[in-house]
Structure formats: structure tokens, C-alpha cells
Amino acid sequence: MDNLIYRTVKVAKIRREACSVYTVKFKDPLTAKATPGQFVMINVIGVDEFPMSLSYIGEISGVTFKVIGEGTQALSEVKVGEYIGIKGPLGHGFQIDPRDRLVLVVGGGIGLAPLIPLIEKLIENGVETKVVFGVRSSEDIFFRDRLSALVDDDLIIVTEDGSYGVKGTAPKIARKLVRENHFSRIYACGPEKMLYKVFRIAVRYGVKAQFSLERYMKCGVGLCGNCCLDPLGLLACRDGPVFDVETLKKISDFGRFKRDPSGMKIKV
């Protein structure tokens, strides 16, 4: 299949979104057909390859990321007109139920990026969508205008230090909203400790939910096993990265352990 083969794409645009957060856009027919929540393997030629969820899906697709190492630093420094390698779209993304009328989307930090195409699709399908976006401080906020254009008054930005919006954490605000509304579904992506708290809220109040998990991936196609989730043996790259709440109930690793590049389990 063509999506499993690396191909080169020309960088169409690069933009600094916030402190250490960048978006790289490119034109690619295959990623234009991706499902929100799917990811691509990015190859910065001669430097490194790594997985990234899509933050833009369409004629011009894109990835939004935080600089955390050599590979993402190199990607942030590419120039318009230069080429990068991509493979994908890969994995299983978010599923939208047309019967849903009111949903809650919870994004933590850079985890907001793959949720944006989902929010666009939800709005397109006429689903009322409330969004909680949690970050440490105002310096970490990105896509503010893009979010406001989509959900307007249904957006709550939460900062841990209170420098913008509501002071607190995304799970605390999510819990309050779940108590006050009859959500048919929750979608979430962000740091796993945050996801686990939102997961517990979904379980406690009996709300259907889908979560996008981040795991270390070498291959992105289910061969290396580094993104294995015990005890089911599911692979985040092949069976996820999006999992529903019923599946996560059976994964003892969730919220507790992940694997490092050597394959050893470490605490989340």
C-alpha cells in the first residue's frame, strides 16, 4: 500500500505557533484523505524519523509539534521549498457517531494538535462541541484564533498558573462540565496522566470516550513492538493511537507505564 512507503513532500509553509511550537504544512494526496487522529511518520532526511499526528487535513495538510529533541529541532528549521519524507496516514483515528448531539473535547498541551481536525469534522456534522484546552501558562497557548473561530463561546482555556483564562487544570474543568451537561461522548489527547484523570471521569459518569495515546514508536507499522500495551498486546501504532474507554479499562499499562526506546517499561 502506498501509505506504507516513504515519499518526499515539499514544505509549503512553516509557522511558529507559540514558545517552541511549530507547524509544518505540505501538499500530499494521501494525507488529504486521513481521518482525524491518524498520524504520519516524518523523516527529516539525514537526521531522524518520528511519528506525528496531523493537525491539518486537506489539500494542504500539516503537523504541529513541540521542539523536544534533535529531530523536532531539525524539523522546525526546515525551509519552505525543502523536502521531508513522510509515510502514512497510519493507525486508527477518532470515530464520530452521527447520533451524538453534544460532545466534550479535552486537549492538554501539544495534544490539542490532532484534536483540531476532529473538532472541524464534528462542527461540519452538526455536533455541538465544547472544548477544554489546558496548558501550563499563556506562553504555551497555540491555535487560539483557530479554536475561537470553530467553537467561540464553547471554548475554555485553562492555565495552571492562571496567566490566561481559567486557573486550574483541564481534568478539573472537564469534571465540572460533565456534571453540568449530558455529553454523549468525550474525546481527549494530551499527557497520559491527564488522560487517565479524564478516563476516570468518563468511567465514573458513564460517558463514552475516545483517547489518543502517545507511545514511543520506531516503525509506525506494527513491526518493532515498542508501542505495545500490556496485557492485551495491542500496538498503539497499528491498533490505535485512538482507543475507546472500554478498551482502556483492560489495559493495565494505561496511566501507569510506557516503554522507553530500549523497550524497557518506565513510569508514565
Secondary structure as UniProt FT lines:
FT   HELIX           2..4
FT   STRAND          7..18
FT   TURN            19..20
FT   STRAND          21..26
FT   TURN            29..30
FT   HELIX           31..33
FT   TURN            36..37
FT   STRAND          39..44
FT   TURN            45..47
FT   STRAND          48..56
FT   STRAND          61..66
FT   HELIX           70..76
FT   TURN            80..81
FT   STRAND          83..90
FT   TURN            98..99
FT   STRAND          102..108
FT   HELIX           109..112
FT   TURN            113..114
FT   HELIX           115..124
FT   TURN            125..126
FT   STRAND          128..135
FT   HELIX           138..140
FT   HELIX           144..151
FT   HELIX           152..154
FT   STRAND          155..159
FT   TURN            160..161
FT   STRAND          166..167
FT   HELIX           170..180
FT   STRAND          185..189
FT   HELIX           192..205
FT   STRAND          208..212
FT   TURN            226..227
FT   STRAND          228..229
FT   TURN            230..233
FT   STRAND          234..235
FT   TURN            236..239
FT   STRAND          241..244
FT   HELIX           245..248
FT   TURN            249..250
FT   TURN            252..256
FT   STRAND          257..259
FT   TURN            261..262
FT   STRAND          265..267
//
